[in-house]
Amino acid sequence: MQEAFGMQLDSISPIGSSQDRQIDPQTKIPNPQLIAASSDIKLLVLDIDGTIAGLSNDVRLPVKQAIKAARLRGIQVAIATGRMYRSALRFHRAIGADLPILAYQGAWIQDPATQQIHRHLPVPNSIAGQLLDYFEQPELLPLITVHFYLNDRLYVRQLTLETQEYAARSGVEPTPVGDLRQLLIADGGREPYLTKVLAMSNDPSLISKLLAELRSRYSSSELYLTTSVPTFLEATNPLVNKGTAVRYLAEEVLGLQAANVMAVGDNFNDLEMLEYAGVGVAMGDAPADIKAIAQWIAPSVEEDGAATAIETFLLNR
């Protein structure tokens, strides 16, 4: 049920300079030009973790109500997440979205209504094997848990506490297989399509170090590397990021432009979609670098900041 789309997507470039986009994070008051620009918004794209779902791992009522009100005004709503498609599905349903889900940072785009996979961009097998060799170095092996994602299923070497906690929050069942390299072997002559490689560690400083090292080894044309939370290092196809995924949905599927898109996110894996969107909103507890490229800064997820952003730009116009 997979189909690979070979479409080459243009690189995402910021809309205006960071100085043009930045506002005073203390006032939370958008400038008049930004409010005026929001009148063109026809598509709202939302991250899940840290944006519409916080510690409860659910979408709270104020956020649901704000999204429903936006939909009643004709705004289409989509989810863009690093989560697996199957893990994102309940959030898609909770907010009443009716567009394809942009899962795995946009590597897997699937429509729940028709089950059509619009796009699947896998990690090259050769690079996946190199990453596994790197993560399984003797000095790293006890410190890192590696996840392989194949056919929207999670495979691990063994069940660790970190994997069990991840599975509980994600609502997925991990499959321990021992040596993950066996997943990279062609079955019946058909190459497997690995969607994402994830390395987890309880030490954020280790993840930062590994991210820097891998970025020095692989160019952006070879591999997309990001973090969705400080303890997750994620690797996908080089054409993948939420910015290219949102652009694909907006322009190729819906016939819209960047000026018609509002995106809300909270972490480094949201950077490209916040840059692409006509209105890019960072959550209040986002890293400073993400706030710096956003056009507006919402309250935190535990303060229902996504609802505040929707009310500010889509319901009060």
C-alpha positions as a Markdown table, in Angstrom:
| # | Residue | x | y | z |
|---|---|---|---|---|
| 1 | Met | 0.0 | 0.0 | 0.0 |
| 2 | Gln | 3.0 | 2.2 | -0.3 |
| 3 | Glu | 3.9 | 4.4 | -3.2 |
| 4 | Ala | 7.0 | 6.5 | -3.5 |
| 5 | Phe | 6.6 | 10.0 | -5.0 |
| 6 | Gly | 9.7 | 11.1 | -6.8 |
| 7 | Met | 8.6 | 14.7 | -6.9 |
| 8 | Gln | 11.4 | 17.1 | -6.2 |
| 9 | Leu | 10.2 | 19.8 | -3.8 |
| 10 | Asp | 11.8 | 23.2 | -3.7 |
| 11 | Ser | 13.7 | 24.1 | -0.5 |
| 12 | Ile | 11.7 | 26.1 | 2.0 |
| 13 | Ser | 12.8 | 29.7 | 2.4 |
| 14 | Pro | 11.8 | 32.1 | 5.2 |
| 15 | Ile | 9.0 | 34.6 | 4.6 |
| 16 | Gly | 10.7 | 37.8 | 5.5 |
| 17 | Ser | 13.6 | 38.2 | 7.9 |
| 18 | Ser | 13.5 | 37.1 | 11.5 |
| 19 | Gln | 13.5 | 40.8 | 12.5 |
| 20 | Asp | 10.4 | 41.3 | 10.3 |
| 21 | Arg | 8.7 | 38.3 | 11.8 |
| 22 | Gln | 9.6 | 38.7 | 15.5 |
| 23 | Ile | 7.3 | 40.3 | 18.0 |
| 24 | Asp | 7.6 | 41.1 | 21.7 |
| 25 | Pro | 6.9 | 37.7 | 23.3 |
| 26 | Gln | 5.7 | 39.3 | 26.5 |
| 27 | Thr | 2.8 | 41.2 | 25.0 |
| 28 | Lys | 1.5 | 38.5 | 22.7 |
| 29 | Ile | 0.0 | 41.3 | 20.6 |
| 30 | Pro | 0.3 | 40.7 | 16.9 |
| 31 | Asn | 1.0 | 43.6 | 14.6 |
| 32 | Pro | -1.8 | 45.0 | 12.4 |
| 33 | Gln | -0.1 | 43.7 | 9.2 |
| 34 | Leu | -0.1 | 40.1 | 10.6 |
| 35 | Ile | -3.8 | 40.4 | 11.6 |
| 36 | Ala | -4.5 | 41.6 | 8.1 |
| 37 | Ala | -2.6 | 38.8 | 6.5 |
| 38 | Ser | -4.6 | 36.2 | 8.5 |
| 39 | Ser | -7.7 | 37.1 | 6.5 |
| 40 | Asp | -6.2 | 35.1 | 3.7 |
| 41 | Ile | -5.8 | 31.9 | 5.8 |
| 42 | Lys | -7.7 | 28.9 | 4.4 |
| 43 | Leu | -5.6 | 26.0 | 5.9 |
| 44 | Leu | -4.6 | 25.5 | 9.5 |
| 45 | Val | -1.8 | 23.0 | 10.2 |
| 46 | Leu | -1.1 | 21.8 | 13.7 |
| 47 | Asp | 1.6 | 19.9 | 15.4 |
| 48 | Ile | 0.5 | 17.4 | 18.0 |
| 49 | Asp | 3.0 | 17.0 | 20.9 |
| 50 | Gly | 3.6 | 20.3 | 22.7 |
| 51 | Thr | 1.1 | 22.1 | 20.5 |
| 52 | Ile | -2.4 | 20.6 | 20.8 |
| 53 | Ala | -1.5 | 17.8 | 23.3 |
| 54 | Gly | 0.5 | 18.3 | 26.4 |
| 55 | Leu | 1.1 | 16.2 | 29.5 |
| 56 | Ser | -2.4 | 14.6 | 29.3 |
| 57 | Asn | -1.5 | 13.2 | 25.8 |
| 58 | Asp | -5.0 | 14.4 | 24.7 |
| 59 | Val | -6.5 | 17.5 | 23.1 |
| 60 | Arg | -8.1 | 19.6 | 25.7 |
| 61 | Leu | -11.6 | 21.0 | 25.3 |
| 62 | Pro | -10.7 | 24.7 | 24.7 |
| 63 | Val | -8.4 | 23.6 | 21.8 |
| 64 | Lys | -11.1 | 21.3 | 20.3 |
| 65 | Gln | -13.7 | 24.1 | 20.5 |
| 66 | Ala | -11.4 | 26.6 | 18.8 |
| 67 | Ile | -10.6 | 24.2 | 16.0 |
| 68 | Lys | -14.3 | 23.4 | 15.6 |
| 69 | Ala | -15.1 | 27.2 | 15.4 |
| 70 | Ala | -12.4 | 27.6 | 12.7 |
| 71 | Arg | -13.7 | 24.7 | 10.7 |
| 72 | Leu | -17.2 | 26.2 | 10.8 |
| 73 | Arg | -15.7 | 29.4 | 9.2 |
| 74 | Gly | -14.5 | 27.3 | 6.3 |
| 75 | Ile | -10.9 | 26.8 | 7.5 |
| 76 | Gln | -9.5 | 23.4 | 6.6 |
| 77 | Val | -7.4 | 21.7 | 9.3 |
| 78 | Ala | -4.6 | 19.2 | 9.1 |
| 79 | Ile | -2.1 | 17.6 | 11.4 |
| 80 | Ala | 1.7 | 17.6 | 10.8 |
| 81 | Thr | 3.6 | 15.4 | 13.2 |
| 82 | Gly | 6.7 | 13.3 | 13.8 |
| 83 | Arg | 4.4 | 10.6 | 15.1 |
| 84 | Met | 3.6 | 7.4 | 13.2 |
| 85 | Tyr | 0.4 | 7.6 | 11.1 |
| 86 | Arg | -1.4 | 5.1 | 13.3 |
| 87 | Ser | -0.4 | 7.1 | 16.4 |
| 88 | Ala | -1.6 | 10.4 | 14.9 |
| 89 | Leu | -5.0 | 9.0 | 13.8 |
| 90 | Arg | -6.8 | 9.5 | 17.1 |
| 91 | Phe | -5.8 | 13.2 | 17.2 |
| 92 | His | -6.9 | 13.6 | 13.6 |
| 93 | Arg | -10.3 | 12.3 | 14.7 |
| 94 | Ala | -10.4 | 14.2 | 18.0 |
| 95 | Ile | -10.2 | 17.6 | 16.2 |
| 96 | Gly | -12.5 | 16.6 | 13.3 |
| 97 | Ala | -9.8 | 17.0 | 10.6 |
| 98 | Asp | -10.7 | 15.8 | 7.2 |
| 99 | Leu | -7.4 | 16.2 | 5.3 |
| 100 | Pro | -4.5 | 13.8 | 4.9 |
| 101 | Ile | -2.3 | 13.3 | 7.9 |
| 102 | Leu | 1.3 | 14.5 | 7.5 |
| 103 | Ala | 3.1 | 11.9 | 9.6 |
| 104 | Tyr | 6.8 | 11.0 | 10.3 |
| 105 | Gln | 7.8 | 14.7 | 9.8 |
| 106 | Gly | 5.9 | 14.5 | 6.4 |
| 107 | Ala | 7.6 | 11.4 | 5.1 |
| 108 | Trp | 4.2 | 9.6 | 5.1 |
| 109 | Ile | 1.1 | 11.5 | 3.9 |
| 110 | Gln | -2.1 | 9.5 | 4.1 |
| 111 | Asp | -5.8 | 10.3 | 3.9 |
| 112 | Pro | -7.7 | 8.4 | 6.6 |
| 113 | Ala | -11.0 | 8.8 | 4.7 |
| 114 | Thr | -9.8 | 6.9 | 1.6 |
| 115 | Gln | -6.6 | 5.2 | 3.0 |
| 116 | Gln | -4.7 | 6.6 | 0.0 |
| 117 | Ile | -1.0 | 7.2 | 0.6 |
| 118 | His | -0.3 | 10.5 | -1.2 |
| 119 | Arg | 3.4 | 10.4 | -0.5 |
| 120 | His | 6.0 | 8.1 | 1.1 |
| 121 | Leu | 9.6 | 9.1 | 1.0 |
| 122 | Pro | 11.8 | 6.4 | 2.7 |
| 123 | Val | 15.3 | 6.5 | 4.1 |
| 124 | Pro | 17.8 | 4.9 | 1.7 |
| 125 | Asn | 18.6 | 1.4 | 3.0 |
| 126 | Ser | 22.4 | 2.0 | 2.8 |
| 127 | Ile | 22.1 | 5.1 | 5.0 |
| 128 | Ala | 19.8 | 3.3 | 7.5 |
| 129 | Gly | 22.4 | 0.6 | 7.8 |
| 130 | Gln | 25.1 | 3.2 | 8.4 |
| 131 | Leu | 23.1 | 4.9 | 11.1 |
| 132 | Leu | 22.5 | 1.5 | 12.8 |
| 133 | Asp | 26.3 | 0.9 | 12.8 |
| 134 | Tyr | 26.9 | 4.3 | 14.3 |
| 135 | Phe | 24.3 | 4.0 | 17.0 |
| 136 | Glu | 25.4 | 0.5 | 17.9 |
| 137 | Gln | 29.0 | 1.4 | 18.6 |
| 138 | Pro | 30.0 | -0.2 | 21.9 |
| 139 | Glu | 30.2 | 3.1 | 23.8 |
| 140 | Leu | 26.8 | 4.2 | 22.6 |
| 141 | Leu | 24.9 | 0.9 | 22.6 |
| 142 | Pro | 24.0 | 1.0 | 26.4 |
| 143 | Leu | 23.0 | 4.7 | 26.1 |
| 144 | Ile | 20.7 | 4.7 | 23.1 |
| 145 | Thr | 17.5 | 3.0 | 22.1 |
| 146 | Val | 17.0 | 2.7 | 18.3 |
| 147 | His | 13.6 | 2.5 | 16.6 |
| 148 | Phe | 13.0 | 1.5 | 13.0 |
| 149 | Tyr | 9.7 | 2.3 | 11.3 |
| 150 | Leu | 8.6 | 0.1 | 8.5 |
| 151 | Asn | 5.1 | -0.1 | 6.9 |
| 152 | Asp | 3.8 | 2.1 | 9.8 |
| 153 | Arg | 5.0 | -0.4 | 12.4 |
| 154 | Leu | 7.6 | 0.0 | 15.1 |
| 155 | Tyr | 10.5 | -2.4 | 15.3 |
| 156 | Val | 13.2 | -2.5 | 18.0 |
| 157 | Arg | 16.2 | -4.6 | 18.9 |
| 158 | Gln | 14.7 | -5.3 | 22.4 |
| 159 | Leu | 12.0 | -3.9 | 24.6 |
| 160 | Thr | 13.7 | -1.2 | 26.8 |
| 161 | Leu | 12.0 | 1.0 | 29.4 |
| 162 | Glu | 12.3 | 3.9 | 27.0 |
| 163 | Thr | 10.5 | 2.0 | 24.3 |
| 164 | Gln | 7.8 | 0.9 | 26.6 |
| 165 | Glu | 7.2 | 4.5 | 27.7 |
| 166 | Tyr | 7.2 | 5.7 | 24.1 |
| 167 | Ala | 4.8 | 2.9 | 23.1 |
| 168 | Ala | 2.4 | 3.8 | 25.9 |
| 169 | Arg | 2.2 | 7.5 | 24.9 |
| 170 | Ser | 2.1 | 6.7 | 21.2 |
| 171 | Gly | -0.5 | 3.9 | 21.5 |
| 172 | Val | 1.5 | 1.5 | 19.4 |
| 173 | Glu | 2.8 | -2.0 | 19.9 |
| 174 | Pro | 6.6 | -2.3 | 19.3 |
| 175 | Thr | 7.9 | -5.5 | 17.8 |
| 176 | Pro | 11.3 | -6.7 | 19.1 |
| 177 | Val | 13.3 | -8.5 | 16.3 |
| 178 | Gly | 16.9 | -8.7 | 17.7 |
| 179 | Asp | 19.2 | -7.5 | 14.9 |
| 180 | Leu | 17.4 | -4.6 | 13.1 |
| 181 | Arg | 19.6 | -5.2 | 10.0 |
| 182 | Gln | 17.3 | -8.0 | 9.0 |
| 183 | Leu | 14.6 | -5.4 | 8.2 |
| 184 | Leu | 16.9 | -3.9 | 5.5 |
| 185 | Ile | 17.1 | -7.2 | 3.6 |
| 186 | Ala | 15.1 | -7.3 | 0.4 |
| 187 | Asp | 12.1 | -9.7 | 0.7 |
| 188 | Gly | 11.3 | -11.5 | -2.6 |
| 189 | Gly | 13.4 | -9.1 | -4.5 |
| 190 | Arg | 11.5 | -6.0 | -3.2 |
| 191 | Glu | 13.5 | -3.4 | -1.2 |
| 192 | Pro | 11.9 | -2.5 | 2.1 |
| 193 | Tyr | 10.8 | 1.1 | 2.6 |
| 194 | Leu | 12.0 | 2.3 | 6.0 |
| 195 | Thr | 10.2 | 5.5 | 6.8 |
| 196 | Lys | 12.2 | 6.8 | 9.8 |
| 197 | Val | 15.1 | 6.0 | 12.2 |
| 198 | Leu | 14.8 | 7.3 | 15.7 |
| 199 | Ala | 17.4 | 7.3 | 18.4 |
| 200 | Met | 16.3 | 7.9 | 22.0 |
| 201 | Ser | 18.4 | 8.8 | 25.1 |
| 202 | Asn | 17.5 | 10.1 | 28.5 |
| 203 | Asp | 20.5 | 12.4 | 28.1 |
| 204 | Pro | 19.6 | 15.5 | 26.0 |
| 205 | Ser | 23.2 | 16.5 | 25.8 |
| 206 | Leu | 24.1 | 13.2 | 24.2 |
| 207 | Ile | 21.3 | 13.7 | 21.6 |
| 208 | Ser | 22.7 | 17.2 | 20.9 |
| 209 | Lys | 26.2 | 15.8 | 20.4 |
| 210 | Leu | 25.0 | 12.9 | 18.2 |
| 211 | Leu | 23.0 | 15.4 | 16.1 |
| 212 | Ala | 26.0 | 17.6 | 15.5 |
| 213 | Glu | 28.2 | 14.6 | 14.6 |
| 214 | Leu | 25.7 | 13.2 | 12.2 |
| 215 | Arg | 25.1 | 16.6 | 10.5 |
| 216 | Ser | 28.9 | 16.8 | 10.0 |
| 217 | Arg | 28.8 | 13.3 | 8.3 |
| 218 | Tyr | 25.7 | 13.7 | 6.2 |
| 219 | Ser | 24.8 | 16.7 | 4.0 |
| 220 | Ser | 21.2 | 17.9 | 3.9 |
| 221 | Ser | 20.9 | 16.3 | 0.4 |
| 222 | Glu | 21.7 | 12.9 | 2.0 |
| 223 | Leu | 19.6 | 12.9 | 5.2 |
| 224 | Tyr | 17.2 | 15.1 | 7.1 |
| 225 | Leu | 18.1 | 15.2 | 10.8 |
| 226 | Thr | 16.1 | 16.9 | 13.5 |
| 227 | Thr | 14.8 | 16.7 | 17.1 |
| 228 | Ser | 11.2 | 16.7 | 18.0 |
| 229 | Val | 11.9 | 16.7 | 21.8 |
| 230 | Pro | 15.3 | 17.0 | 23.4 |
| 231 | Thr | 15.6 | 13.2 | 23.9 |
| 232 | Phe | 14.7 | 12.2 | 20.3 |
| 233 | Leu | 17.0 | 12.3 | 17.3 |
| 234 | Glu | 15.1 | 11.6 | 14.1 |
| 235 | Ala | 16.4 | 10.8 | 10.6 |
| 236 | Thr | 14.4 | 10.7 | 7.4 |
| 237 | Asn | 14.7 | 11.0 | 3.7 |
| 238 | Pro | 16.5 | 14.3 | 2.7 |
| 239 | Leu | 13.4 | 15.6 | 0.9 |
| 240 | Val | 11.4 | 15.3 | 4.1 |
| 241 | Asn | 10.5 | 18.0 | 6.6 |
| 242 | Lys | 7.2 | 19.5 | 7.7 |
| 243 | Gly | 7.7 | 22.5 | 5.5 |
| 244 | Thr | 7.9 | 20.4 | 2.2 |
| 245 | Ala | 4.9 | 18.4 | 3.5 |
| 246 | Val | 2.8 | 21.4 | 4.2 |
| 247 | Arg | 3.7 | 22.9 | 0.9 |
| 248 | Tyr | 2.7 | 19.6 | -0.9 |
| 249 | Leu | -0.6 | 19.6 | 0.9 |
| 250 | Ala | -1.3 | 23.3 | 0.3 |
| 251 | Glu | -0.1 | 23.7 | -3.2 |
| 252 | Glu | -0.4 | 20.2 | -4.8 |
| 253 | Val | -3.5 | 18.9 | -3.1 |
| 254 | Leu | -5.5 | 22.0 | -2.2 |
| 255 | Gly | -4.3 | 24.5 | -4.8 |
| 256 | Leu | -3.4 | 27.1 | -2.2 |
| 257 | Gln | -0.3 | 29.2 | -1.5 |
| 258 | Ala | 1.9 | 29.9 | 1.5 |
| 259 | Ala | -0.1 | 33.0 | 2.3 |
| 260 | Asn | -3.2 | 30.9 | 2.8 |
| 261 | Val | -1.5 | 28.7 | 5.5 |
| 262 | Met | -1.3 | 29.2 | 9.2 |
| 263 | Ala | 1.0 | 26.7 | 11.1 |
| 264 | Val | 1.4 | 26.2 | 14.8 |
| 265 | Gly | 4.3 | 24.2 | 16.3 |
| 266 | Asp | 6.7 | 24.0 | 19.3 |
| 267 | Asn | 10.0 | 22.4 | 18.4 |
| 268 | Phe | 12.9 | 22.2 | 15.9 |
| 269 | Asn | 11.0 | 19.7 | 13.6 |
| 270 | Asp | 8.4 | 22.5 | 13.1 |
| 271 | Leu | 10.9 | 25.1 | 11.9 |
| 272 | Glu | 10.5 | 24.6 | 8.2 |
| 273 | Met | 6.7 | 24.7 | 8.3 |
| 274 | Leu | 6.7 | 27.8 | 10.4 |
| 275 | Glu | 9.0 | 29.4 | 7.9 |
| 276 | Tyr | 6.8 | 28.3 | 5.0 |
| 277 | Ala | 3.4 | 29.4 | 6.4 |
| 278 | Gly | 2.0 | 32.9 | 5.8 |
| 279 | Val | 1.3 | 32.9 | 9.6 |
| 280 | Gly | 3.8 | 30.9 | 11.6 |
| 281 | Val | 3.1 | 30.6 | 15.4 |
| 282 | Ala | 5.4 | 29.1 | 18.0 |
| 283 | Met | 4.2 | 27.9 | 21.3 |
| 284 | Gly | 5.3 | 29.7 | 24.5 |
| 285 | Asp | 7.6 | 26.9 | 25.6 |
| 286 | Ala | 9.3 | 26.4 | 22.3 |
| 287 | Pro | 13.1 | 26.7 | 22.1 |
| 288 | Ala | 14.4 | 30.3 | 21.6 |
| 289 | Asp | 15.5 | 29.5 | 18.0 |
| 290 | Ile | 12.0 | 28.5 | 17.1 |
| 291 | Lys | 10.5 | 31.6 | 18.7 |
| 292 | Ala | 12.9 | 33.7 | 16.8 |
| 293 | Ile | 11.6 | 32.6 | 13.4 |
| 294 | Ala | 7.9 | 32.7 | 14.3 |
| 295 | Gln | 5.6 | 35.6 | 13.6 |
| 296 | Trp | 3.8 | 35.2 | 16.8 |
| 297 | Ile | 4.3 | 33.4 | 20.1 |
| 298 | Ala | 1.3 | 31.8 | 21.7 |
| 299 | Pro | 0.9 | 30.7 | 25.4 |
| 300 | Ser | 2.2 | 27.3 | 26.3 |
| 301 | Val | 0.5 | 24.0 | 25.5 |
| 302 | Glu | -0.7 | 23.7 | 29.1 |
| 303 | Glu | -2.3 | 27.1 | 28.8 |
| 304 | Asp | -4.1 | 26.0 | 25.6 |
| 305 | Gly | -1.9 | 28.3 | 23.5 |
| 306 | Ala | -3.1 | 26.7 | 20.2 |
| 307 | Ala | -6.7 | 27.8 | 21.1 |
| 308 | Thr | -5.4 | 31.3 | 21.8 |
| 309 | Ala | -3.6 | 31.4 | 18.4 |
| 310 | Ile | -6.7 | 30.2 | 16.6 |
| 311 | Glu | -8.9 | 32.8 | 18.3 |
| 312 | Thr | -6.5 | 35.6 | 17.7 |
| 313 | Phe | -6.0 | 35.0 | 14.0 |
| 314 | Leu | -8.9 | 33.0 | 12.7 |
| 315 | Leu | -11.9 | 33.8 | 14.9 |
| 316 | Asn | -11.5 | 37.5 | 15.7 |
| 317 | Arg | -11.1 | 38.7 | 12.1 |
